[in-house]
Each structure stands twice: as C-alpha cells, then as structure tokens.
Amino acid sequence: MPGADKIPKRSLFLTLADIFDSFAPVIWTGGGCTRCQKFLTLPRNRVMFRLSSNAKLVLEDGTVFRGRRFGAATDAGGEVVFNTAMSGYQEIITDPSYAGQIIVMTYPQIGNYGIALDDFESRQPFLSALVVKEISRITSNWRSAKPLNDYLFERGIPGLEGIDTRMLVRKLRTLGALRGIIGDAGVSDEVLVSRARAIPSMAGRNLAIGVTKGQNYRWDADIAPINRRWQQQDLFGSSGQRRQHVVVIDYGVKWNILRCLVNAGCSVTIVPATVSSEEIIQLSPSGVLLSNGPGDPEPLIGSVKTIQELLGRVPIFGICLGHQLLGLAAGGKTYKMKFGHRGSNHPVLDVATQEVEITSHNHGFSVDAESLPQNKVEITHINLNDQTVEGLRMRDVPAFSVQYHPEAAPGPHDAHYLFERFTAMMKDFHDKGISDA
C-alpha cells in the first residue's frame, strides 16, 4: 500500500483495546452494556471498563513516557523499579516492601484475572503507582471480586498504561533505578522533571516506620486451600495448643509469611518495628522472625540494637529486610543496588547442598559480603545472576536469614523448607535449654 511505511504499525491493526475503546463512554458490568447488548454479552464473572485521560511518566533524567491513566486519577511520584513476574500482580501491589515506589510490570498485559479476596499480602497497597504496557479490559476469574482498575481506584493508587515498558526497563537496567512522577498530559515536562528530582532518594530513608501496624496482634489464618501446595501434619500437640510461639517483628510483613508460620504449626504474634528486645522476651517466644519491609536498612538503628540483644537468647529467622538487618547486627554493611532484584524466577545456590532454588525477590539493597566477619557469619546462599549474598547463618548462635522470599506469593515454592528449618531450630533450642537446666 503506498505510504504504508509512514503509517505507525499500531494504526494498521485493531487490537481488542481499540475495539473496546470505540464503544460509548460507559462503565461495562457483568452481563454487557445495554447500549451494546446486541453486539456483545459478557459472562457474569467478566467486567470491562473504559480508560480515563491521557497522562505521562516523567523521569528525573528528563525522559518522558506518554500513556493513559487507569486506577485513581491523581499524580504520584517515587522510585521507578521493575518486576519481571508474569503473574501475581495482586500480591506485588499489596507487598509493603514497595512503599514509595512506582512499579513497572515487564509482562505486557496485567489485570486479566482481577482481584481475589484470598490473595492480599497486607491491609492496603503501599506502592506509589503501577505502570503496565496494557491493562486488561476484561476480568475473567471465578475467584475475582473486582477488577484491578476498581481496586486501585478505591485505594487512591494511580496507574499508567500504553507506554513502551521495554524501553523503560532497558533504561532502568542501564542507568539504575530513577525517580519519576506520573502527571497529567497537559502539565509541562519541565515542571514534572523538577518534581521528580525533588523526590527523596531511597538511600537513607526509614520507610518501615510508615508501614508497620504500630500495635501487637495475633494471626491465626492458615494458607487458603486454593493456594496450599504442601501440608504439615500433626500441627497440634496432645494439649491442643500450637507447639511453638513465633514473634514476628513487622517491618512491613507479607501476610503469606504469617500463613506459612501457622501452616508450619506455630502460633504467631506480630509486634511493631519499634519493639524493644525486653518487650519481645516478655512474650515468651520460641523464636523471632524478622520480616521483609521497604527502604534502606541502615537507618533502622534501633532495630539493629534490638536484634543484637536478642541474639543467643532466642532463635532468629530473617527474610528480605530482616536478612539485611541481621547482617548489620552481625557487624556487616549494606549497600544500595543499581536496580535491585524484583521478580519470581531468580536462581539461588545453596552453598552447602549445591542445589539451585528458583526464588521470589523484591529488594533494592543487599548485604556486602566482604563486610561480614567470617568468624561470626557463614554465607549460605548466593545469587547466580550477580553473585550477591542471598543467605547467611550465625556460627555461634541460632540465627539465619535469606534475602529472597521463601513464602513466595507470588513465586515458586522451592524455599518453603526454610520454615521447617526454623521450626526445627526452635525445637532444638528448646530441647537444649531443658537439658542444660
């Protein structure tokens, strides 16, 4: 066709999104739009919606990505990071570790199975915004309670779709994580660049204080039957009481960590990030779990002191930010990574067994291997992509940690054995205490 080489490829072919957007500007609900009933009837568990106004993502280096809004029609800024998981967007957006960040999903279409009530990882989303190549206009899933678009709208979280996410991710991999802001298309690029540059860096920020619940509470929920892939037998002793009491320090804990502990036969008490060691000891724990969370671990000086005071008095298991805090408590240092690890397919080597686990990740800081005192700490796991520290163990006290997420949600279940390792450690510690007495 003459001049076809000058026509943008997108205009040569109609996508489903183009077809849907050509209809009248109404909200589509189960059963179909009455104005279009004769053209299309949707099953009751499907919902379609129309996107709102044009907007753009502006990075601190001046790069501009133009797209369309979904979710809440509001501006938002933060550190722009990417996640390579193909599914699990609900667990990702409700992971408190994303506080202060704009998440870019590398998988091209997001939202097709909606929001399920059993899959939340916290009481609310803490991310700043969500960026995708295409937000699915159709939600089809028997477990879905509402579309992703509606959930983000209700929670005040903006989204941006229709941008070149491949180009954006390549930029972030080349330059590292950048600050950015989502704003209306009519606002000048210069104004938004200035606002992006005014956003505080992640380095040096204590974000855990903003996501921790702030009070003690108990957790009893097990893993939902639809998600259960493993089952511990004999969870209760003959007395009907759960065998081990785990105190979880909440730096931004994911709920599936709590579910996994219950599934492993533990009673669970969650305490705020500001808790002292003596307050924990008064709860008579069998063990302490240091949870995941957002931001830089180094500003959490009080938390490091608490962990140091607990070492040797109670078994400790650290996950993600908790792993970094254990490294600091052991005398090591941490550093900010170029663009971090965020995804559900990272290969990790267990140094002792030489087995490789495929693991779920979400972190932008890492423990410096060279800073760890070798007489106190053993590195147990290594990332096979970049050789960073993925696990450590204290040599003289019962404490270990991993940088990745053994609870997954989303991700593979290769590392679920670590919860069994933790329960075994607590039992051994208890038995040794009885024999010493």
NORDABEL-V804158 format. One record per backbone hydrogen bond with DSSP energy under -0.5 kcal/mol. NH is the residue of the N-H (numbers start at 1). CO is the residue of the C=O. E is the energy in kcal/mol with one decimal. If there is no record, write none. Layout:
nh: (NH & NH)
co: (CO & CO)
e: (E & E)
This chain:
nh: (4 & 6 & 7 & 11 & 12 & 12 & 13 & 13 & 15 & 19 & 20 & 21 & 22 & 22 & 23 & 26 & 28 & 31 & 32 & 36 & 37 & 39 & 40 & 46 & 47 & 52 & 55 & 56 & 57 & 58 & 58 & 59 & 60 & 62 & 65 & 67 & 68 & 69 & 70 & 72 & 74 & 76 & 78 & 79 & 80 & 81 & 81 & 83 & 84 & 92 & 93 & 94 & 95 & 96 & 98 & 99 & 100 & 101 & 102 & 103 & 103 & 104 & 105 & 105 & 106 & 107 & 110 & 114 & 115 & 117 & 119 & 120 & 126 & 127 & 128 & 129 & 130 & 131 & 132 & 134 & 136 & 136 & 139 & 140 & 140 & 141 & 144 & 145 & 146 & 151 & 152 & 153 & 154 & 155 & 156 & 156 & 157 & 158 & 158 & 159 & 160 & 161 & 162 & 162 & 163 & 165 & 168 & 169 & 170 & 171 & 172 & 173 & 174 & 175 & 176 & 177 & 178 & 180 & 181 & 182 & 183 & 183 & 185 & 187 & 192 & 193 & 194 & 195 & 196 & 197 & 198 & 199 & 205 & 207 & 210 & 211 & 211 & 212 & 217 & 219 & 227 & 228 & 237 & 240 & 243 & 243 & 244 & 246 & 246 & 247 & 248 & 248 & 249 & 249 & 250 & 250 & 251 & 255 & 257 & 258 & 259 & 260 & 261 & 262 & 263 & 264 & 265 & 266 & 267 & 268 & 269 & 270 & 271 & 273 & 275 & 280 & 281 & 282 & 283 & 284 & 286 & 287 & 288 & 289 & 290 & 290 & 291 & 291 & 294 & 296 & 296 & 300 & 301 & 304 & 305 & 306 & 307 & 308 & 309 & 310 & 310 & 311 & 313 & 314 & 315 & 316 & 317 & 318 & 319 & 320 & 322 & 322 & 324 & 325 & 326 & 327 & 328 & 329 & 330 & 331 & 332 & 335 & 337 & 341 & 343 & 346 & 348 & 349 & 350 & 350 & 351 & 351 & 352 & 354 & 357 & 359 & 359 & 360 & 361 & 363 & 366 & 368 & 369 & 371 & 372 & 372 & 374 & 376 & 377 & 378 & 380 & 380 & 381 & 382 & 383 & 384 & 387 & 389 & 390 & 391 & 392 & 393 & 394 & 395 & 399 & 400 & 401 & 402 & 403 & 404 & 405 & 406 & 408 & 412 & 414 & 416 & 418 & 419 & 420 & 421 & 422 & 423 & 424 & 425 & 426 & 427 & 428 & 429 & 430 & 431 & 432 & 433 & 434 & 435 & 436 & 437)
co: (1 & 3 & 4 & 8 & 8 & 9 & 9 & 10 & 13 & 15 & 16 & 17 & 18 & 19 & 20 & 24 & 48 & 42 & 29 & 33 & 34 & 36 & 36 & 43 & 139 & 69 & 67 & 183 & 65 & 56 & 181 & 63 & 179 & 59 & 57 & 55 & 161 & 53 & 159 & 157 & 72 & 182 & 180 & 100 & 178 & 79 & 102 & 104 & 342 & 88 & 89 & 90 & 92 & 94 & 95 & 96 & 126 & 98 & 79 & 101 & 129 & 81 & 103 & 131 & 83 & 85 & 134 & 111 & 146 & 143 & 116 & 117 & 93 & 93 & 101 & 101 & 158 & 103 & 160 & 108 & 110 & 134 & 47 & 112 & 138 & 45 & 141 & 115 & 115 & 147 & 148 & 149 & 150 & 151 & 152 & 153 & 152 & 128 & 156 & 70 & 130 & 68 & 132 & 133 & 132 & 163 & 164 & 165 & 166 & 167 & 168 & 169 & 170 & 171 & 172 & 338 & 80 & 78 & 58 & 76 & 56 & 181 & 54 & 184 & 188 & 189 & 190 & 191 & 192 & 193 & 194 & 196 & 202 & 205 & 207 & 207 & 208 & 208 & 270 & 268 & 224 & 224 & 241 & 237 & 235 & 265 & 265 & 244 & 267 & 287 & 246 & 269 & 247 & 289 & 248 & 271 & 249 & 121 & 254 & 254 & 255 & 256 & 257 & 258 & 259 & 260 & 262 & 261 & 244 & 219 & 246 & 217 & 248 & 250 & 272 & 276 & 277 & 278 & 280 & 281 & 245 & 245 & 315 & 247 & 288 & 317 & 249 & 289 & 251 & 202 & 205 & 297 & 299 & 300 & 301 & 302 & 303 & 304 & 305 & 306 & 307 & 307 & 310 & 310 & 286 & 398 & 288 & 400 & 290 & 402 & 291 & 319 & 320 & 321 & 322 & 323 & 324 & 325 & 326 & 328 & 327 & 366 & 364 & 363 & 361 & 359 & 357 & 382 & 348 & 355 & 349 & 380 & 380 & 350 & 348 & 346 & 357 & 405 & 343 & 341 & 335 & 333 & 367 & 368 & 368 & 369 & 372 & 373 & 373 & 393 & 378 & 391 & 391 & 349 & 388 & 347 & 383 & 367 & 381 & 381 & 401 & 378 & 399 & 376 & 397 & 316 & 392 & 318 & 390 & 390 & 360 & 404 & 405 & 344 & 358 & 413 & 415 & 416 & 416 & 417 & 418 & 419 & 420 & 421 & 422 & 423 & 424 & 425 & 426 & 427 & 428 & 429 & 430 & 431 & 432 & 433)
e: (-2.1 & -1.9 & -1.2 & -1.4 & -0.5 & -1.3 & -0.7 & -0.5 & -0.5 & -2.1 & -2.9 & -2.6 & -0.8 & -0.7 & -1.4 & -2.3 & -1.1 & -0.7 & -2.1 & -1.1 & -0.7 & -1.7 & -2.2 & -1.9 & -0.6 & -1.2 & -2.2 & -2.4 & -3.0 & -0.5 & -2.7 & -2.6 & -2.2 & -2.0 & -2.7 & -2.8 & -3.0 & -2.8 & -1.6 & -2.0 & -1.7 & -1.4 & -2.2 & -2.0 & -3.7 & -0.6 & -2.5 & -2.6 & -1.9 & -2.0 & -2.7 & -1.2 & -1.4 & -0.6 & -2.0 & -1.8 & -1.1 & -1.9 & -2.4 & -0.6 & -2.4 & -2.4 & -0.6 & -2.3 & -2.3 & -0.5 & -2.3 & -1.2 & -2.2 & -0.6 & -1.4 & -0.5 & -0.5 & -0.7 & -3.0 & -1.0 & -1.8 & -3.1 & -2.4 & -1.7 & -2.8 & -0.5 & -1.1 & -2.6 & -0.5 & -0.7 & -1.5 & -3.9 & -0.9 & -2.0 & -2.5 & -2.2 & -2.8 & -1.8 & -0.5 & -1.1 & -2.6 & -0.6 & -0.6 & -2.4 & -2.1 & -2.8 & -0.6 & -1.6 & -0.8 & -1.5 & -1.9 & -2.6 & -2.3 & -1.9 & -2.2 & -2.6 & -1.7 & -3.2 & -1.9 & -2.4 & -0.8 & -2.6 & -2.0 & -3.1 & -2.4 & -0.5 & -1.3 & -1.3 & -1.8 & -2.6 & -2.1 & -1.9 & -2.4 & -2.3 & -0.9 & -1.3 & -1.9 & -1.1 & -1.2 & -0.5 & -1.2 & -2.0 & -1.9 & -2.0 & -1.8 & -1.1 & -1.6 & -1.6 & -0.7 & -0.7 & -1.0 & -0.7 & -3.0 & -2.4 & -0.6 & -3.0 & -0.6 & -2.7 & -0.7 & -3.0 & -1.1 & -1.5 & -1.2 & -0.9 & -2.4 & -2.3 & -1.9 & -2.2 & -2.6 & -1.4 & -1.8 & -1.9 & -2.9 & -0.8 & -2.4 & -3.3 & -2.8 & -0.6 & -1.5 & -1.6 & -2.4 & -2.0 & -1.6 & -1.9 & -3.5 & -1.4 & -2.8 & -2.4 & -0.5 & -2.8 & -1.7 & -0.7 & -0.6 & -0.6 & -1.7 & -1.7 & -2.1 & -2.0 & -2.1 & -2.1 & -2.4 & -2.4 & -2.0 & -1.1 & -0.5 & -1.6 & -2.2 & -1.2 & -0.7 & -1.8 & -2.2 & -2.0 & -2.4 & -2.2 & -0.7 & -2.3 & -1.9 & -2.5 & -2.0 & -2.1 & -2.1 & -2.5 & -1.6 & -1.5 & -2.7 & -2.1 & -3.0 & -2.4 & -1.6 & -2.3 & -2.8 & -3.2 & -0.5 & -3.0 & -0.8 & -2.7 & -0.5 & -2.7 & -3.1 & -2.6 & -0.6 & -0.5 & -3.4 & -2.3 & -2.2 & -3.1 & -0.7 & -1.0 & -0.6 & -1.0 & -0.6 & -1.7 & -2.4 & -2.8 & -0.6 & -1.6 & -1.2 & -1.9 & -2.6 & -2.3 & -2.1 & -0.6 & -2.7 & -1.3 & -2.0 & -2.3 & -2.8 & -3.0 & -1.5 & -2.0 & -2.3 & -2.2 & -2.7 & -0.6 & -2.7 & -0.7 & -1.5 & -0.6 & -0.5 & -1.5 & -1.8 & -1.5 & -0.8 & -2.2 & -2.0 & -2.2 & -2.3 & -2.2 & -2.3 & -2.1 & -2.5 & -2.3 & -2.4 & -2.9 & -2.5 & -2.0 & -1.9 & -2.2 & -2.6 & -1.6)
